[in-house]
Amino acid sequence: MYYFSKSIYKMKSKDLPSPHIRLLFTDLSGIRHKGVYNELLKVFIEKIDYESSEEVGISYPVETISEWEYEDDQESSDPDIIEIL
């Protein structure tokens, strides 16, 4: 059995996410966004259309993000959820 716990990464530690994977991120104003991280540009991109393969949306420089987490972590963050392998 494995218990899943929510992993929120604070930007003070400078840990950056893997590029092009769905994320939830919070800007310095406390507003949550869904998007991806673009490693080449060093920006978080709020995706407008997940169906599109292009990264189209509002860009947020790394310095303007307070924390982030993988979207999949958020879905399985309930400590009561148990996955049996």
N, C-alpha and C positions, 0 to 999 in steps of 0.2 A: 504494500500500500504506500502511496505517496500523498502527502499533503501539500497543497499548493499555497503559497503565500504571496501576497502582493509585493512586487519589487518596484519601488519608486526610486529613481536615480536623481539625486540633487545635483545641480550643475556646479556646485562649489567643488565637488570632487573631480570635475572635468572628465568624467566618464561619458563617452559619446556612444550613441546607439549604432547598431549595424545599419548601413545605408539601405534605403529602399524597402524597409520593412515597416508595416503599419504601426504607428505610435499614437499615444495620447501625450500631449505636452502642454505645459502651463507657462504663459509668458509672465513677465515681471509685474503685470497688472492683476494677475490672478485669474486670467481668462484661460479656459481649457480649449484645446484645439485637437483635431484629428489630422494626422498627416504622416509624413516620412522625413527622414534626415537625408540630406544630400551632402556626402562627404567631400566631394570636389569643391563645392561652393561654400561649405561650412555653414549651412543654413538648414533650419527646419522649414518644411513647406506644408502649409495647410492645404491638403488636397481637396479640390472641388468635386472631382469625379473619379472614384476608385476604379471604375470600369475602364478608363483610359490608361494606356501604358505610359503616357506622358505625365511629367510632373508639372501640373498646372495649378497655380494657386498663389496665395499670399506667402511670401518668404519672410522668415524671422531669423535674424542672425543669432548665432549661438549665445552671444552676450545678453540677449534679451529673453532667454528661456531660464526659468527657475528650476524646473524639474520635468522629467519625462518618464514614461513607462511604455513597455510594449503593449499593444492593444490586446494581444492574446493573454497577457498576464492579468489584465483588468477583468477579462471575462471569467477567468478561473481564480479570482482572488478570494472567493468565499471560503473561509477555513472549514466549512462543513462539507465542502465538495471533496470527495475522495475518488481517485482513479485507481482501479485495480488492474494490474497488468497480468 
